[in-house]
């Protein structure tokens, strides 16, 4: 079984969730979705998912990321991805998911960017 480690921290602008490991089937990815839901229920409106330490994402992992984005949208909130490796970025584009995600090169950029237009 592939395991992921999630490290959360709060900034004035957002909650940052760092993912280390592999976001793949059997990787206890439900924890990511549960954390996102908990932060949304607490009233947070911007979540930044930092993939710098994420080595691999499979179709199940992409499904979980899309679930996070859709769940946030239902709460008038936003999920941004940051530090996405070239390999994962390529898979996102190949799967035509690049329009589903707000992707930023750095965490700093993701935190400073204005909210997307409605």
C-alpha positions as CSV (number, residue, x, y, z in Angstrom):
1,X,0.0,0.0,0.0
2,X,1.2,3.5,-0.9
3,X,1.1,5.9,2.0
4,X,0.7,9.7,1.9
5,X,1.6,12.1,4.6
6,X,-0.3,15.3,4.9
7,X,1.1,18.3,6.8
8,X,-1.3,21.2,7.3
9,X,-0.5,24.8,8.3
10,X,-2.6,27.9,8.4
11,X,-1.6,31.3,6.9
12,X,-3.6,34.5,7.1
13,X,-4.7,33.9,3.5
14,X,-5.3,30.1,3.4
15,X,-4.8,26.7,4.7
16,X,-1.8,25.0,3.1
17,X,-1.8,21.2,2.8
18,X,1.5,19.6,1.9
19,X,1.3,16.1,0.4
20,X,4.4,13.9,0.7
21,X,4.4,10.4,-0.9
22,X,2.2,9.0,-3.6
23,X,-1.4,10.1,-4.2
24,X,-2.5,6.8,-5.6
25,X,-5.2,4.1,-5.1
26,X,-4.9,2.5,-1.8
27,X,-3.0,5.5,-0.3
28,X,-5.5,6.5,2.3
29,X,-6.4,9.5,0.1
30,X,-9.8,9.9,1.9
31,X,-7.8,11.7,4.6
32,X,-7.1,14.5,2.1
33,X,-10.8,14.9,1.2
34,X,-11.7,14.8,4.9
35,X,-9.2,17.5,5.8
36,X,-10.5,19.7,2.9
37,X,-14.1,19.2,4.0
38,X,-13.2,20.0,7.7
39,X,-11.4,23.3,6.7
40,X,-14.4,24.3,4.5
41,X,-16.8,23.6,7.3
42,X,-14.7,25.8,9.5
43,X,-15.2,28.6,7.1
44,X,-11.8,28.6,5.2
45,X,-12.2,29.8,1.6
46,X,-8.8,29.2,0.1
47,X,-6.9,25.9,0.3
48,X,-3.5,25.5,-1.3
49,X,-2.4,21.9,-1.9
50,X,1.4,21.8,-2.2
51,X,2.6,18.9,-4.3
52,X,6.3,19.5,-4.0
53,X,7.0,16.3,-2.1
54,X,4.4,14.2,-4.0
55,X,6.2,11.7,-6.2
56,X,3.3,10.3,-8.1
57,X,-0.4,10.8,-8.8
58,X,-2.5,8.2,-10.5
59,X,-6.1,8.4,-11.8
60,X,-7.5,7.8,-8.3
61,X,-5.4,10.6,-6.9
62,X,-6.5,12.9,-9.7
63,X,-10.1,12.0,-8.9
64,X,-9.5,12.9,-5.3
65,X,-8.0,16.3,-6.3
66,X,-11.0,16.9,-8.5
67,X,-13.3,16.0,-5.6
68,X,-11.5,18.6,-3.4
69,X,-12.0,21.3,-6.1
70,X,-15.7,20.5,-6.6
71,X,-16.3,20.3,-2.9
72,X,-14.6,23.7,-2.4
73,X,-16.6,25.2,-5.2
74,X,-19.8,24.1,-3.5
75,X,-18.7,26.1,-0.5
76,X,-17.8,29.2,-2.6
77,X,-14.1,28.4,-1.9
78,X,-11.1,27.6,-4.0
79,X,-8.4,25.0,-4.1
80,X,-5.1,25.8,-5.7
81,X,-2.3,23.4,-6.6
82,X,1.3,24.5,-6.2
83,X,4.8,23.1,-6.9
84,X,3.4,20.5,-9.4
85,X,6.3,18.5,-10.9
86,X,6.7,18.5,-14.7
87,X,5.6,14.8,-14.8
88,X,2.4,15.4,-12.9
89,X,1.8,18.6,-14.8
90,X,2.1,16.6,-18.1
91,X,-0.4,14.0,-16.8
92,X,-2.8,16.8,-15.9
93,X,-2.6,18.2,-19.4
94,X,-2.8,14.8,-21.1
95,X,-6.0,14.0,-19.1
96,X,-7.4,17.4,-20.0
97,X,-7.7,18.3,-16.3
98,X,-5.7,21.5,-16.7
99,X,-8.9,23.5,-16.8
100,X,-10.1,22.0,-13.6
101,X,-7.2,23.1,-11.5
102,X,-5.7,26.5,-10.6
103,X,-2.0,25.6,-10.8
104,X,0.8,27.9,-9.5
105,X,4.6,27.5,-9.7
106,X,5.1,28.4,-6.0
107,X,3.2,28.5,-2.8
108,X,3.9,32.2,-2.5
109,X,2.2,32.9,-5.9
110,X,-0.8,30.8,-5.0
111,X,-1.3,32.7,-1.8
112,X,-0.9,36.1,-3.4
113,X,-3.0,35.6,-6.5
114,X,-6.4,37.3,-6.6
115,X,-9.5,35.0,-6.4
116,X,-10.7,33.6,-9.7
117,X,-13.4,35.5,-11.5
118,X,-16.9,34.1,-10.8
